[in-house]
Amino acid sequence: MSRRRAFTLVELLVVIAIIAILAALIFPVFARAKGSARQTQCINNMKQVGTAIDLYMGDYDDIFPSAVDPFDKFRPEIWDAFPEFKQRIPFMPLLHEALQPYLKNLDVFHCPSDVGSQVMDNHPYIDFDTSPSMFATYGTSYAFRTEIAFKYFSQTGFQLPANVNVLFDGSGHWHGSTRAIQKGEDMQTVRDLWRGYRYTTLFGDLHAKSITFYDLEKAWQTPL
């Protein structure tokens, strides 16, 4: 009778090593694919919000919603330099509340990569804890360029509508390659983290795309 040969310890170790190598190669590919799918979903969300904004403006003389985002509502000190705007914030709804009649589902305000944040990206010295997610905490994952609302801007009033940021992710690490900014970190560390940040962004002409932190800063600097 023939004797069945068992695997040796060395052969088992070789097989395990091969599996580990394949896993190390394949898992990052899966992770990137999942990240890309979440980013695509986020862009689709932005486009739907853009459609809702367009419908809203159709009912309000082409004026953008008179609304704010959670940063404005719960950290109004960011508007200390503009007291005439700051004093209006308590009487303004959040953007997703203003747009609710124009949307079938408010889940479009939920970025699938939203894992919250500890501080505001562009004001890292201001605490803004949104654990477990910004959507779960405030009902939206997105920030609004509220200056548009304060100044009663219309879409046709923009000088460069394709360059003006209207809505964008609450934090750039959700779709980025670097981690979230922690409370109390030095500015050099913050700048290093910014380099990996990406934001799904809706522009004044209502097109949406993913941009870097520095591209978003350029959009902020685009005059209305």
Contacts in CASP RR format, 6 or more apart in sequence:
PFRMAT RR
TARGET T0000
AUTHOR 0000-0000-0000
METHOD contacts of the structure
MODEL  1
MSRRRAFTLVELLVVIAIIAILAALIFPVFARAKGSARQTQCINNMKQVG
TAIDLYMGDYDDIFPSAVDPFDKFRPEIWDAFPEFKQRIPFMPLLHEALQ
PYLKNLDVFHCPSDVGSQVMDNHPYIDFDTSPSMFATYGTSYAFRTEIAF
KYFSQTGFQLPANVNVLFDGSGHWHGSTRAIQKGEDMQTVRDLWRGYRYT
TLFGDLHAKSITFYDLEKAWQTPL
7 15 0 8 1.000
35 113 0 8 1.000
35 175 0 8 1.000
38 111 0 8 1.000
38 112 0 8 1.000
38 113 0 8 1.000
38 175 0 8 1.000
39 113 0 8 1.000
39 175 0 8 1.000
39 198 0 8 1.000
39 200 0 8 1.000
39 210 0 8 1.000
41 112 0 8 1.000
42 111 0 8 1.000
42 112 0 8 1.000
42 113 0 8 1.000
42 169 0 8 1.000
42 175 0 8 1.000
42 200 0 8 1.000
43 200 0 8 1.000
43 208 0 8 1.000
43 209 0 8 1.000
43 210 0 8 1.000
45 108 0 8 1.000
45 109 0 8 1.000
45 110 0 8 1.000
45 111 0 8 1.000
45 200 0 8 1.000
46 142 0 8 1.000
46 167 0 8 1.000
46 200 0 8 1.000
46 201 0 8 1.000
46 202 0 8 1.000
46 208 0 8 1.000
47 202 0 8 1.000
47 206 0 8 1.000
47 208 0 8 1.000
48 103 0 8 1.000
48 108 0 8 1.000
49 99 0 8 1.000
49 103 0 8 1.000
49 108 0 8 1.000
49 109 0 8 1.000
49 142 0 8 1.000
49 167 0 8 1.000
49 202 0 8 1.000
50 167 0 8 1.000
50 202 0 8 1.000
50 206 0 8 1.000
50 208 0 8 1.000
51 102 0 8 1.000
51 206 0 8 1.000
52 99 0 8 1.000
52 102 0 8 1.000
52 103 0 8 1.000
52 108 0 8 1.000
53 64 0 8 1.000
53 65 0 8 1.000
53 99 0 8 1.000
53 102 0 8 1.000
53 166 0 8 1.000
53 206 0 8 1.000
54 206 0 8 1.000
55 102 0 8 1.000
56 64 0 8 1.000
56 65 0 8 1.000
56 98 0 8 1.000
56 99 0 8 1.000
56 102 0 8 1.000
57 63 0 8 1.000
57 64 0 8 1.000
57 154 0 8 1.000
57 155 0 8 1.000
61 154 0 8 1.000
62 154 0 8 1.000
62 155 0 8 1.000
62 156 0 8 1.000
63 152 0 8 1.000
63 153 0 8 1.000
63 154 0 8 1.000
64 148 0 8 1.000
64 149 0 8 1.000
64 152 0 8 1.000
64 153 0 8 1.000
64 154 0 8 1.000
64 155 0 8 1.000
64 166 0 8 1.000
65 95 0 8 1.000
65 98 0 8 1.000
65 99 0 8 1.000
65 149 0 8 1.000
66 92 0 8 1.000
66 98 0 8 1.000
66 149 0 8 1.000
66 152 0 8 1.000
67 92 0 8 1.000
67 93 0 8 1.000
67 94 0 8 1.000
67 95 0 8 1.000
67 97 0 8 1.000
67 98 0 8 1.000
67 99 0 8 1.000
67 144 0 8 1.000
67 146 0 8 1.000
67 149 0 8 1.000
68 89 0 8 1.000
68 92 0 8 1.000
68 93 0 8 1.000
68 94 0 8 1.000
68 95 0 8 1.000
68 144 0 8 1.000
68 146 0 8 1.000
68 149 0 8 1.000
69 94 0 8 1.000
69 95 0 8 1.000
69 140 0 8 1.000
69 142 0 8 1.000
69 143 0 8 1.000
69 144 0 8 1.000
69 146 0 8 1.000
70 94 0 8 1.000
70 130 0 8 1.000
70 134 0 8 1.000
70 137 0 8 1.000
70 138 0 8 1.000
70 139 0 8 1.000
70 140 0 8 1.000
70 143 0 8 1.000
71 78 0 8 1.000
71 120 0 8 1.000
71 128 0 8 1.000
71 143 0 8 1.000
71 170 0 8 1.000
72 78 0 8 1.000
72 79 0 8 1.000
72 89 0 8 1.000
72 92 0 8 1.000
72 144 0 8 1.000
72 146 0 8 1.000
73 89 0 8 1.000
73 92 0 8 1.000
73 94 0 8 1.000
74 128 0 8 1.000
74 138 0 8 1.000
75 120 0 8 1.000
75 123 0 8 1.000
75 126 0 8 1.000
75 128 0 8 1.000
76 86 0 8 1.000
76 89 0 8 1.000
76 90 0 8 1.000
77 126 0 8 1.000
78 120 0 8 1.000
78 123 0 8 1.000
78 126 0 8 1.000
79 85 0 8 1.000
79 86 0 8 1.000
79 89 0 8 1.000
80 86 0 8 1.000
82 150 0 8 1.000
85 146 0 8 1.000
85 147 0 8 1.000
85 150 0 8 1.000
88 150 0 8 1.000
92 149 0 8 1.000
94 138 0 8 1.000
94 139 0 8 1.000
94 140 0 8 1.000
95 140 0 8 1.000
95 142 0 8 1.000
95 144 0 8 1.000
95 167 0 8 1.000
96 106 0 8 1.000
96 109 0 8 1.000
96 139 0 8 1.000
96 140 0 8 1.000
100 106 0 8 1.000
106 139 0 8 1.000
109 135 0 8 1.000
109 139 0 8 1.000
109 140 0 8 1.000
109 141 0 8 1.000
109 142 0 8 1.000
110 135 0 8 1.000
110 139 0 8 1.000
110 140 0 8 1.000
110 141 0 8 1.000
111 134 0 8 1.000
111 135 0 8 1.000
111 141 0 8 1.000
111 142 0 8 1.000
111 169 0 8 1.000
111 170 0 8 1.000
111 174 0 8 1.000
111 200 0 8 1.000
113 174 0 8 1.000
113 175 0 8 1.000
114 133 0 8 1.000
114 134 0 8 1.000
114 135 0 8 1.000
114 141 0 8 1.000
114 169 0 8 1.000
114 170 0 8 1.000
114 174 0 8 1.000
115 132 0 8 1.000
115 133 0 8 1.000
115 174 0 8 1.000
115 180 0 8 1.000
116 130 0 8 1.000
116 131 0 8 1.000
116 132 0 8 1.000
116 133 0 8 1.000
116 134 0 8 1.000
116 137 0 8 1.000
116 171 0 8 1.000
116 174 0 8 1.000
116 180 0 8 1.000
117 128 0 8 1.000
117 129 0 8 1.000
117 130 0 8 1.000
117 134 0 8 1.000
117 170 0 8 1.000
117 171 0 8 1.000
117 173 0 8 1.000
117 180 0 8 1.000
117 181 0 8 1.000
118 127 0 8 1.000
118 128 0 8 1.000
118 129 0 8 1.000
118 131 0 8 1.000
118 180 0 8 1.000
118 181 0 8 1.000
118 182 0 8 1.000
118 183 0 8 1.000
119 125 0 8 1.000
119 126 0 8 1.000
119 127 0 8 1.000
119 128 0 8 1.000
119 181 0 8 1.000
119 182 0 8 1.000
119 183 0 8 1.000
119 184 0 8 1.000
120 126 0 8 1.000
120 128 0 8 1.000
121 170 0 8 1.000
121 171 0 8 1.000
121 172 0 8 1.000
121 181 0 8 1.000
121 194 0 8 1.000
121 197 0 8 1.000
121 213 0 8 1.000
122 217 0 8 1.000
124 181 0 8 1.000
124 184 0 8 1.000
124 185 0 8 1.000
124 187 0 8 1.000
124 190 0 8 1.000
125 184 0 8 1.000
127 183 0 8 1.000
130 137 0 8 1.000
130 138 0 8 1.000
131 137 0 8 1.000
133 141 0 8 1.000
134 140 0 8 1.000
134 141 0 8 1.000
134 170 0 8 1.000
134 171 0 8 1.000
135 141 0 8 1.000
141 169 0 8 1.000
141 170 0 8 1.000
141 174 0 8 1.000
142 167 0 8 1.000
142 168 0 8 1.000
142 169 0 8 1.000
142 170 0 8 1.000
143 167 0 8 1.000
143 168 0 8 1.000
143 169 0 8 1.000
143 170 0 8 1.000
144 166 0 8 1.000
144 167 0 8 1.000
145 164 0 8 1.000
145 165 0 8 1.000
145 166 0 8 1.000
145 167 0 8 1.000
145 220 0 8 1.000
147 224 0 8 1.000
148 164 0 8 1.000
148 166 0 8 1.000
148 224 0 8 1.000
151 224 0 8 1.000
153 224 0 8 1.000
155 161 0 8 1.000
155 204 0 8 1.000
155 205 0 8 1.000
155 206 0 8 1.000
157 224 0 8 1.000
158 164 0 8 1.000
158 204 0 8 1.000
158 224 0 8 1.000
159 222 0 8 1.000
159 223 0 8 1.000
159 224 0 8 1.000
160 222 0 8 1.000
160 223 0 8 1.000
161 203 0 8 1.000
161 204 0 8 1.000
161 205 0 8 1.000
162 203 0 8 1.000
162 204 0 8 1.000
162 205 0 8 1.000
162 207 0 8 1.000
163 203 0 8 1.000
163 218 0 8 1.000
163 219 0 8 1.000
163 222 0 8 1.000
164 203 0 8 1.000
164 204 0 8 1.000
164 219 0 8 1.000
164 222 0 8 1.000
164 224 0 8 1.000
165 201 0 8 1.000
165 202 0 8 1.000
165 203 0 8 1.000
165 204 0 8 1.000
165 216 0 8 1.000
165 219 0 8 1.000
165 220 0 8 1.000
165 222 0 8 1.000
166 201 0 8 1.000
166 202 0 8 1.000
166 203 0 8 1.000
166 204 0 8 1.000
166 206 0 8 1.000
167 201 0 8 1.000
167 202 0 8 1.000
168 199 0 8 1.000
168 200 0 8 1.000
168 201 0 8 1.000
168 202 0 8 1.000
168 216 0 8 1.000
169 175 0 8 1.000
169 199 0 8 1.000
169 200 0 8 1.000
169 201 0 8 1.000
170 199 0 8 1.000
171 180 0 8 1.000
171 197 0 8 1.000
172 197 0 8 1.000
172 198 0 8 1.000
172 199 0 8 1.000
172 213 0 8 1.000
173 179 0 8 1.000
173 180 0 8 1.000
173 181 0 8 1.000
173 193 0 8 1.000
173 196 0 8 1.000
173 197 0 8 1.000
175 198 0 8 1.000
175 199 0 8 1.000
175 200 0 8 1.000
175 210 0 8 1.000
176 196 0 8 1.000
176 197 0 8 1.000
176 198 0 8 1.000
177 196 0 8 1.000
177 198 0 8 1.000
178 192 0 8 1.000
178 193 0 8 1.000
178 194 0 8 1.000
178 195 0 8 1.000
178 196 0 8 1.000
178 197 0 8 1.000
179 193 0 8 1.000
180 193 0 8 1.000
181 189 0 8 1.000
181 190 0 8 1.000
181 193 0 8 1.000
194 213 0 8 1.000
194 214 0 8 1.000
195 213 0 8 1.000
196 212 0 8 1.000
196 213 0 8 1.000
197 212 0 8 1.000
197 213 0 8 1.000
198 210 0 8 1.000
198 211 0 8 1.000
198 212 0 8 1.000
198 213 0 8 1.000
199 210 0 8 1.000
199 211 0 8 1.000
199 212 0 8 1.000
199 213 0 8 1.000
199 216 0 8 1.000
200 208 0 8 1.000
200 209 0 8 1.000
200 210 0 8 1.000
201 208 0 8 1.000
201 209 0 8 1.000
201 210 0 8 1.000
201 211 0 8 1.000
201 216 0 8 1.000
201 219 0 8 1.000
202 208 0 8 1.000
203 209 0 8 1.000
203 219 0 8 1.000
211 219 0 8 1.000
END
